[in-house]
Amino acid sequence: MQFTRVSQACTTFPQSDGTMVYDITSTVLEQGELPHANIFLFTILDPVDPNRDAFTRLANPYDILHVSQTRDAAIAADETTYLASVMTRRYTDIEVAVQAKDAVRSRIDNCVNSWVTYDTQFQGTLEILHPTAEPTYEQQLSDAYAAARDARIAAEAAVVLASAAVDLARVTATDSQEFADAYKSETEYCVSAHNATTGYLSMYLNGLGTISGVTGLLAAANTFLATSKVEFETLSGYTYTPSGVIVGLDPSFNTWLAAIRAYDSATSTFKQNSASYVTTFTSAETAFCQNANTKYAEKVVESAQDKSALADAIKEKEEADATLVAKESAEAAALAAARAVCPDFDPNDA
């Protein structure tokens, strides 16, 4: 097979207003399998002004055989279209120009393929002796349709699975973010509680015995403890209890539960005798905060991974949707091909 060789020259021109224009000039250098090199169809808008001629499209096989190959020949024949071997397109947006390069190449490729298909598989006269020498042709068409139909069914199933994967990934990403938010609130409390000068614990230790110091610490501790209990119950789905086994609780909550219970117990003890149990309270709060910091760091990483997995799942769903569209189109084409030869073809029999 001889290939059609085309040059594509891209040039940039500055305008007086400071903007740029981008020209793409395509020139057929060798015709290859084509009967001639003129494949660009132009429309004549003004016979006396060739600058007004408008590029219309790439030629189809009929154009290649019947449309005039020069402007002069078209005008002489009182025609409004002609073919040329050179075509220039101008753009004012660089992004559009880049996309146009690929579009022009693709359309030239389609033009050449259409001609080769027309020339090698369609045109001409063929004498056929009947019954045909290929009795299996109808069966081949039926098998082709059945294969296309099965591919479409498989693509539909893939879309269903991809949709379920997106739903699961979205739930997982939401849960991990909620966990991260919960642990973040704990770490923020711990920062406030342990600040060297203004922290609740420092205020208490520096002013031990004063009503304001004890009251402020207890108020902050009670508020945060209540919030932690609510967050635990929301995320775990189980009612918080200060002791005992919570039947059915996911083991992943045990560390968090133990930290909250220890904090709860220490707070209660602190209420009874804040001065004598400050060491116990401090130890429990330190452990609580260490757990909060560790878990928050873990959940931040986990949340990022889950969000990435969700993005991947969405991308795979989009790809599955696109594949389904392609398979539906292929099935329709196979059915049309079968009915073109066998008008009474029943797809239910395939």
Sine and cosine of phi, psi and omega as CSV:
sin_phi,cos_phi,sin_psi,cos_psi,sin_omega,cos_omega
0.00,0.00,0.70,-0.71,0.05,-1.00
-1.00,-0.03,0.73,-0.68,-0.05,-1.00
-1.00,-0.04,0.56,-0.83,0.09,-1.00
-0.99,0.11,0.83,-0.55,-0.04,-1.00
-0.98,-0.18,0.80,-0.60,-0.06,-1.00
-0.79,-0.62,0.70,-0.71,0.09,-1.00
-0.99,-0.14,0.67,-0.74,0.04,-1.00
-0.82,-0.58,0.96,-0.27,-0.03,-1.00
-0.98,-0.19,0.79,-0.61,-0.02,-1.00
-0.92,-0.40,0.82,-0.57,-0.09,-1.00
-0.73,-0.68,0.58,-0.82,0.03,-1.00
-0.92,-0.39,0.70,-0.71,0.02,-1.00
-0.79,-0.61,0.78,-0.62,0.08,-1.00
-0.98,0.20,0.57,-0.82,0.03,-1.00
-0.98,-0.21,0.28,-0.96,-0.04,-1.00
-0.89,0.45,-0.44,0.90,-0.01,-1.00
-1.00,0.03,0.14,0.99,0.03,-1.00
1.00,-0.04,-0.18,0.98,0.02,-1.00
-0.99,0.14,0.14,-0.99,-0.01,-1.00
-0.86,-0.51,0.50,-0.87,0.16,-0.99
-0.85,-0.53,0.47,-0.88,-0.10,-0.99
-0.82,-0.58,0.90,-0.43,-0.03,-1.00
-0.98,-0.18,0.66,-0.75,0.11,-0.99
-0.84,-0.54,0.92,-0.39,-0.02,-1.00
-0.94,-0.33,0.87,-0.49,0.01,-1.00
-0.96,-0.29,0.77,-0.64,-0.04,-1.00
-0.76,-0.65,0.79,-0.62,0.05,-1.00
-0.99,0.15,0.91,-0.41,-0.04,-1.00
-1.00,-0.02,-0.62,0.79,0.03,-1.00
-0.71,-0.71,0.75,-0.66,-0.12,-0.99
-0.96,0.26,-0.39,0.92,-0.01,-1.00
0.89,0.45,-0.80,-0.59,-0.03,-1.00
-0.98,0.19,-0.19,0.98,-0.02,-1.00
-0.95,0.32,0.47,-0.88,0.04,-1.00
-0.94,0.34,-0.37,0.93,0.05,-1.00
-0.35,-0.94,0.10,-1.00,-0.11,-0.99
-1.00,-0.01,-0.05,1.00,-0.08,-1.00
-1.00,0.05,0.96,-0.27,-0.04,-1.00
-0.82,-0.58,-0.02,1.00,0.00,-1.00
-0.99,-0.16,0.86,-0.51,-0.06,-1.00
-1.00,-0.06,0.83,-0.56,0.02,-1.00
-0.91,-0.42,0.49,-0.87,0.08,-1.00
-0.95,-0.32,0.74,-0.67,0.00,-1.00
-1.00,0.05,0.91,-0.42,0.02,-1.00
-1.00,-0.04,-0.52,0.85,0.02,-1.00
-0.62,-0.79,0.93,-0.37,-0.07,-1.00
-0.83,0.55,-0.47,0.88,-0.06,-1.00
-1.00,-0.06,-0.10,1.00,-0.04,-1.00
-0.78,-0.63,1.00,-0.05,-0.03,-1.00
-0.91,0.41,-0.33,0.94,0.01,-1.00
-0.92,0.39,-0.31,0.95,0.00,-1.00
-1.00,0.00,-0.07,1.00,0.01,-1.00
-0.86,0.52,0.65,-0.76,-0.07,-1.00
-0.91,-0.42,0.78,-0.62,0.11,-0.99
-0.92,0.39,0.76,-0.65,-0.08,-1.00
-0.98,-0.22,-0.78,0.62,-0.05,-1.00
-0.06,-1.00,0.06,-1.00,0.15,-0.99
-0.97,0.23,0.55,-0.84,-0.05,-1.00
-0.94,0.33,0.53,-0.85,0.16,-0.99
-0.98,-0.18,0.12,-0.99,-0.05,-1.00
-0.81,0.58,-0.62,0.79,0.02,-1.00
-0.90,0.44,-0.70,0.72,0.02,-1.00
-0.86,0.51,-0.71,0.71,-0.05,-1.00
-0.86,0.52,-0.57,0.82,-0.05,-1.00
-1.00,0.04,-0.46,0.89,-0.20,-0.98
-0.85,-0.52,-0.36,0.93,-0.04,-1.00
-0.99,0.12,0.60,-0.80,-0.01,-1.00
-0.84,0.55,0.59,-0.81,-0.06,-1.00
-1.00,-0.05,-0.06,1.00,0.08,-1.00
-0.67,-0.74,0.37,-0.93,0.02,-1.00
-0.91,0.41,-0.68,0.74,-0.02,-1.00
-0.88,0.48,-0.66,0.75,0.00,-1.00
-0.91,0.42,-0.61,0.79,0.01,-1.00
-0.91,0.41,-0.69,0.72,0.01,-1.00
-0.90,0.43,-0.65,0.76,0.01,-1.00
-0.89,0.45,-0.53,0.85,-0.01,-1.00
-1.00,-0.01,0.12,0.99,-0.01,-1.00
0.86,0.51,0.67,0.74,0.04,-1.00
-0.95,-0.33,0.36,-0.93,-0.06,-1.00
-0.95,-0.31,0.03,1.00,0.02,-1.00
-0.74,-0.68,0.44,-0.90,0.07,-1.00
-0.46,-0.89,0.26,-0.97,0.01,-1.00
-0.96,-0.29,0.52,-0.85,0.05,-1.00
-0.64,-0.77,0.34,-0.94,-0.01,-1.00
-1.00,-0.10,-0.05,1.00,-0.02,-1.00
-0.79,-0.62,0.66,-0.75,0.02,-1.00
-0.59,-0.81,0.75,-0.66,0.03,-1.00
-0.87,-0.49,0.74,-0.68,0.06,-1.00
-0.85,-0.52,0.64,-0.77,-0.06,-1.00
-0.89,-0.47,0.65,-0.76,-0.01,-1.00
-0.72,-0.70,0.48,-0.88,0.02,-1.00
-0.96,-0.27,-0.10,0.99,-0.02,-1.00
-0.87,-0.50,0.83,-0.56,-0.07,-1.00
-0.89,0.45,-0.61,0.79,0.01,-1.00
-0.90,0.44,-0.68,0.73,0.03,-1.00
-0.90,0.43,-0.63,0.77,-0.01,-1.00
-0.89,0.45,-0.66,0.75,0.02,-1.00
-0.89,0.46,-0.68,0.73,0.03,-1.00
-0.91,0.42,-0.57,0.82,-0.02,-1.00
-0.91,0.42,-0.54,0.84,0.02,-1.00
-0.84,0.54,-0.75,0.66,0.01,-1.00
-0.92,0.40,-0.62,0.79,-0.02,-1.00
-0.90,0.43,-0.67,0.74,0.00,-1.00
-0.90,0.44,-0.72,0.70,0.02,-1.00
-0.86,0.51,-0.68,0.74,-0.02,-1.00
-0.90,0.44,-0.68,0.73,-0.03,-1.00
-0.94,0.35,-0.57,0.82,0.09,-1.00
-0.90,0.44,-0.67,0.74,0.02,-1.00
-0.87,0.50,-0.70,0.72,0.03,-1.00
-0.90,0.45,-0.63,0.78,0.01,-1.00
-0.88,0.48,-0.75,0.66,-0.02,-1.00
-0.91,0.42,-0.69,0.72,0.02,-1.00
-0.88,0.47,-0.64,0.77,0.02,-1.00
-0.88,0.47,-0.67,0.75,0.00,-1.00
-0.91,0.41,-0.72,0.70,-0.01,-1.00
-0.87,0.50,-0.69,0.73,0.03,-1.00
-0.88,0.47,-0.70,0.71,0.02,-1.00
-0.88,0.47,-0.71,0.70,-0.11,-0.99
-0.95,0.31,-0.58,0.82,-0.11,-0.99
-0.99,-0.14,-0.39,0.92,-0.12,-0.99
-0.86,-0.50,-0.23,0.97,-0.10,-1.00
-0.87,-0.50,-0.85,0.53,-0.17,-0.99
-0.91,0.41,0.40,-0.92,0.00,-1.00
0.95,-0.30,0.07,-1.00,-0.01,-1.00
-0.90,-0.43,0.73,-0.68,-0.04,-1.00
-0.81,-0.59,0.79,-0.61,0.08,-1.00
-1.00,-0.07,0.77,-0.64,-0.06,-1.00
-0.84,-0.54,0.73,-0.68,0.08,-1.00
-1.00,-0.05,0.77,-0.64,0.00,-1.00
-0.93,-0.36,0.55,-0.83,0.03,1.00
-0.91,0.42,0.47,-0.88,-0.10,-1.00
-0.88,0.47,0.44,-0.90,0.02,-1.00
-0.99,0.16,-0.03,1.00,-0.02,-1.00
-0.83,-0.56,0.96,0.26,-0.06,-1.00
-0.92,0.39,-0.23,0.97,-0.04,-1.00
-1.00,0.00,0.00,1.00,-0.10,-0.99
-0.87,0.49,-0.69,0.72,0.00,-1.00
-0.88,0.48,-0.62,0.78,0.02,-1.00
-0.91,0.40,-0.59,0.81,0.04,-1.00
-0.89,0.45,-0.66,0.75,0.04,-1.00
-0.90,0.43,-0.65,0.76,0.02,-1.00
-0.90,0.43,-0.67,0.74,0.01,-1.00
-0.91,0.42,-0.62,0.78,0.01,-1.00
-0.90,0.44,-0.65,0.76,0.03,-1.00
-0.91,0.41,-0.68,0.73,-0.01,-1.00
-0.87,0.50,-0.65,0.76,0.01,-1.00
-0.90,0.43,-0.67,0.74,0.02,-1.00
-0.91,0.41,-0.63,0.78,0.03,-1.00
-0.90,0.43,-0.71,0.71,0.00,-1.00
-0.89,0.45,-0.60,0.80,0.03,-1.00
-0.91,0.42,-0.61,0.79,0.03,-1.00
-0.92,0.39,-0.66,0.75,0.03,-1.00
-0.89,0.46,-0.67,0.74,0.04,-1.00
-0.90,0.44,-0.62,0.79,0.02,-1.00
-0.92,0.40,-0.61,0.79,0.06,-1.00
-0.89,0.46,-0.68,0.74,0.02,-1.00
-0.89,0.45,-0.61,0.79,0.02,-1.00
-0.91,0.42,-0.60,0.80,0.03,-1.00
-0.90,0.43,-0.66,0.75,0.02,-1.00
-0.88,0.48,-0.72,0.69,0.01,-1.00
-0.90,0.44,-0.65,0.76,0.00,-1.00
-0.90,0.43,-0.62,0.79,0.03,-1.00
-0.90,0.43,-0.68,0.73,0.03,-1.00
-0.90,0.44,-0.62,0.79,0.02,-1.00
-0.90,0.43,-0.62,0.79,0.04,-1.00
-0.90,0.43,-0.70,0.71,0.00,-1.00
-0.87,0.49,-0.72,0.70,0.00,-1.00
-0.90,0.43,-0.69,0.73,-0.01,-1.00
-0.90,0.43,-0.57,0.82,0.01,-1.00
-0.93,0.38,-0.66,0.75,0.03,-1.00
-0.90,0.44,-0.70,0.71,-0.01,-1.00
-0.88,0.47,-0.69,0.72,0.00,-1.00
-0.90,0.43,-0.62,0.78,0.02,-1.00
-0.91,0.42,-0.70,0.71,-0.01,-1.00
-0.89,0.46,-0.71,0.70,-0.04,-1.00
-0.91,0.41,-0.56,0.83,0.05,-1.00
-0.93,0.37,-0.63,0.78,0.03,-1.00
-0.90,0.43,-0.64,0.76,0.07,-1.00
-0.88,0.48,-0.71,0.70,0.00,-1.00
-0.87,0.49,-0.66,0.75,0.01,-1.00
-0.90,0.44,-0.64,0.77,-0.01,-1.00
-0.90,0.43,-0.73,0.68,0.01,-1.00
-0.93,0.38,-0.51,0.86,0.04,-1.00
-0.89,0.45,-0.66,0.75,0.01,-1.00
-0.90,0.44,-0.55,0.83,0.04,-1.00
-0.93,0.38,-0.68,0.74,0.00,-1.00
-0.92,0.40,-0.58,0.81,0.03,-1.00
-0.91,0.42,-0.65,0.76,0.08,-1.00
-0.87,0.49,-0.70,0.72,-0.05,-1.00
-0.89,0.45,-0.60,0.80,0.05,-1.00
-0.87,0.49,-0.72,0.70,0.01,-1.00
-0.92,0.40,-0.64,0.77,-0.07,-1.00
-0.93,0.36,-0.53,0.85,-0.12,-0.99
-0.98,-0.22,0.09,1.00,0.03,-1.00
-0.83,0.55,0.69,-0.72,-0.14,-0.99
-0.88,0.48,-0.49,0.87,-0.06,-1.00
-0.90,-0.44,-0.63,0.78,-0.10,-0.99
-0.94,-0.33,-0.01,1.00,-0.02,-1.00
-0.91,0.41,0.48,-0.88,-0.03,-1.00
-0.85,0.52,-0.69,0.72,-0.03,-1.00
-0.92,0.38,-0.66,0.76,0.01,-1.00
-0.90,0.44,-0.65,0.76,0.03,-1.00
-0.87,0.50,-0.65,0.76,-0.01,-1.00
-0.92,0.40,-0.75,0.66,-0.05,-1.00
-0.90,0.44,-0.60,0.80,-0.01,-1.00
-0.97,0.25,-0.42,0.91,-0.03,-1.00
-0.82,-0.57,0.58,0.82,-0.05,-1.00
-0.83,0.56,0.75,-0.66,0.02,-1.00
0.98,-0.20,-0.28,0.96,0.03,-1.00
-1.00,0.04,0.57,-0.82,-0.03,-1.00
-0.89,0.46,-0.65,0.76,-0.06,-1.00
-0.91,0.42,-0.65,0.76,-0.02,-1.00
-0.91,0.41,-0.74,0.67,-0.02,-1.00
-0.91,0.40,-0.71,0.71,-0.04,-1.00
-0.89,0.46,-0.67,0.74,0.00,-1.00
-0.89,0.45,-0.69,0.72,0.00,-1.00
-0.91,0.42,-0.72,0.69,-0.02,-1.00
-0.90,0.43,-0.64,0.77,0.00,-1.00
-0.89,0.46,-0.71,0.70,0.00,-1.00
-0.91,0.42,-0.68,0.73,-0.02,-1.00
-0.90,0.44,-0.70,0.72,-0.01,-1.00
-0.91,0.42,-0.66,0.76,0.02,-1.00
-0.89,0.46,-0.74,0.67,-0.03,-1.00
-0.93,0.38,-0.62,0.79,0.01,-1.00
-0.88,0.47,-0.66,0.75,0.02,-1.00
-0.89,0.46,-0.66,0.75,0.01,-1.00
-0.90,0.44,-0.69,0.73,0.00,-1.00
-0.88,0.47,-0.64,0.77,0.02,-1.00
-0.89,0.46,-0.69,0.72,0.00,-1.00
-0.89,0.45,-0.69,0.72,0.01,-1.00
-0.89,0.45,-0.65,0.76,0.03,-1.00
-0.87,0.49,-0.74,0.67,-0.04,-1.00
-0.91,0.42,-0.61,0.79,0.00,-1.00
-0.91,0.41,-0.70,0.71,-0.07,-1.00
-0.98,0.18,-0.57,0.82,-0.05,-1.00
-1.00,0.05,-0.46,0.89,-0.05,-1.00
0.99,0.11,0.16,0.99,-0.02,-1.00
-0.82,-0.57,0.50,-0.87,0.00,-1.00
-0.96,0.27,0.74,-0.68,0.01,-1.00
-0.94,0.35,0.68,-0.73,0.14,-0.99
-0.76,-0.65,0.57,-0.82,-0.07,-1.00
-0.95,0.30,-0.20,0.98,0.01,-1.00
-0.35,-0.94,0.14,-0.99,0.05,-1.00
1.00,0.06,0.13,-0.99,-0.02,-1.00
-1.00,0.00,0.76,-0.65,0.09,-1.00
-1.00,-0.08,0.97,-0.25,-0.10,-1.00
-0.90,0.43,0.77,-0.64,0.06,-1.00
1.00,-0.06,-0.15,0.99,-0.06,-1.00
-0.92,0.39,0.72,-0.70,0.04,-1.00
-0.88,0.47,0.75,-0.66,-0.03,-1.00
-0.84,0.55,-0.42,0.91,-0.01,-1.00
-0.90,0.44,-0.26,0.97,0.00,-1.00
-1.00,-0.04,-0.12,0.99,-0.14,-0.99
-0.88,0.47,-0.70,0.72,-0.03,-1.00
-0.88,0.47,-0.71,0.71,0.02,-1.00
-0.89,0.45,-0.71,0.71,0.00,-1.00
-0.87,0.50,-0.70,0.71,-0.02,-1.00
-0.88,0.47,-0.63,0.78,-0.01,-1.00
-0.92,0.39,-0.67,0.74,0.01,-1.00
-0.91,0.41,-0.67,0.74,0.00,-1.00
-0.89,0.45,-0.67,0.75,0.01,-1.00
-0.89,0.45,-0.66,0.75,0.03,-1.00
-0.91,0.42,-0.64,0.77,0.01,-1.00
-0.89,0.45,-0.72,0.69,-0.02,-1.00
-0.90,0.43,-0.67,0.74,-0.01,-1.00
-0.91,0.42,-0.61,0.79,0.02,-1.00
-0.91,0.42,-0.67,0.75,0.03,-1.00
-0.88,0.47,-0.71,0.71,0.01,-1.00
-0.89,0.45,-0.63,0.78,0.00,-1.00
-0.89,0.47,-0.59,0.81,0.03,-1.00
-0.89,0.45,-0.59,0.81,-0.04,-1.00
-0.95,0.33,-0.68,0.73,-0.04,-1.00
-0.42,-0.91,0.99,0.11,-0.13,-0.99
-0.88,0.48,-0.59,0.81,-0.09,-1.00
-0.95,0.31,-0.71,0.70,-0.11,-0.99
-0.97,0.23,-0.34,0.94,-0.06,-1.00
-0.92,-0.38,0.33,0.94,-0.01,-1.00
-0.89,0.45,-0.57,0.82,0.01,-1.00
-0.90,0.43,-0.70,0.72,0.02,-1.00
-0.89,0.46,-0.69,0.72,0.00,-1.00
-0.89,0.45,-0.70,0.72,-0.01,-1.00
-0.88,0.47,-0.67,0.74,0.01,-1.00
-0.89,0.45,-0.71,0.71,0.00,-1.00
-0.90,0.43,-0.66,0.75,0.00,-1.00
-0.92,0.39,-0.63,0.78,0.02,-1.00
-0.88,0.47,-0.72,0.70,0.03,-1.00
-0.89,0.46,-0.66,0.75,0.02,-1.00
-0.86,0.51,-0.72,0.70,-0.05,-1.00
-0.94,0.35,-0.60,0.80,0.06,-1.00
-0.88,0.48,-0.69,0.72,0.05,-1.00
-0.88,0.47,-0.67,0.74,-0.01,-1.00
-0.88,0.47,-0.71,0.70,-0.01,-1.00
-0.89,0.45,-0.69,0.72,0.00,-1.00
-0.89,0.45,-0.75,0.66,-0.05,-1.00
-0.92,0.38,-0.59,0.80,0.02,-1.00
-0.89,0.45,-0.70,0.71,0.02,-1.00
-0.87,0.49,-0.67,0.74,0.01,-1.00
-0.90,0.44,-0.69,0.73,-0.07,-1.00
-0.95,0.32,-0.50,0.87,0.08,-1.00
-0.89,0.46,-0.71,0.70,0.03,-1.00
-0.91,0.43,-0.71,0.70,-0.01,-1.00
-0.88,0.47,-0.65,0.76,0.00,-1.00
-0.89,0.45,-0.67,0.74,0.02,-1.00
-0.89,0.46,-0.66,0.75,0.02,-1.00
-0.91,0.42,-0.66,0.75,0.00,-1.00
-0.92,0.39,-0.60,0.80,0.05,-1.00
-0.92,0.40,-0.62,0.78,0.05,-1.00
-0.90,0.43,-0.66,0.75,0.04,-1.00
-0.90,0.44,-0.60,0.80,0.05,-1.00
-0.90,0.43,-0.68,0.73,0.03,-1.00
-0.88,0.47,-0.65,0.76,0.03,-1.00
-0.90,0.43,-0.65,0.76,-0.01,-1.00
-0.90,0.43,-0.65,0.76,0.03,-1.00
-0.90,0.44,-0.67,0.74,0.03,-1.00
-0.88,0.48,-0.70,0.72,0.01,-1.00
-0.90,0.44,-0.57,0.82,0.05,-1.00
-0.91,0.42,-0.68,0.74,0.02,-1.00
-0.89,0.45,-0.64,0.77,0.03,-1.00
-0.92,0.40,-0.62,0.79,0.03,-1.00
-0.91,0.42,-0.64,0.77,0.05,-1.00
-0.88,0.48,-0.70,0.71,-0.01,-1.00
-0.91,0.42,-0.64,0.77,0.03,-1.00
-0.89,0.45,-0.65,0.76,0.02,-1.00
-0.88,0.47,-0.69,0.73,0.03,-1.00
-0.86,0.51,-0.69,0.73,0.01,-1.00
-0.90,0.43,-0.66,0.75,-0.01,-1.00
-0.93,0.36,-0.59,0.81,0.06,-1.00
-0.90,0.44,-0.65,0.76,0.03,-1.00
-0.91,0.42,-0.66,0.75,0.01,-1.00
-0.90,0.43,-0.63,0.78,0.03,-1.00
-0.90,0.43,-0.69,0.72,0.01,-1.00
-0.88,0.47,-0.65,0.76,0.01,-1.00
-0.91,0.41,-0.66,0.76,0.01,-1.00
-0.91,0.42,-0.63,0.78,0.04,-1.00
-0.91,0.41,-0.67,0.74,0.02,-1.00
-0.90,0.44,-0.64,0.77,0.01,-1.00
-0.90,0.43,-0.65,0.76,0.00,-1.00
-0.92,0.40,-0.68,0.73,-0.03,-1.00
-0.96,0.27,-0.38,0.93,0.07,-1.00
-0.91,0.41,-0.56,0.83,0.02,-1.00
-1.00,-0.04,-0.61,0.79,-0.03,-1.00
-0.82,-0.58,1.00,0.03,-0.08,-1.00
-0.83,0.56,-0.45,0.89,-0.02,-1.00
-1.00,-0.09,0.29,0.96,-0.01,-1.00
-0.87,0.49,0.79,-0.61,0.01,-1.00
-0.96,-0.30,0.93,-0.38,-0.04,-1.00
-0.88,0.47,-0.37,0.93,0.02,-1.00
-0.94,0.33,-0.30,0.95,0.01,-1.00
-1.00,-0.02,-0.14,0.99,-0.07,-1.00
-0.99,0.17,0.00,0.00,0.00,0.00
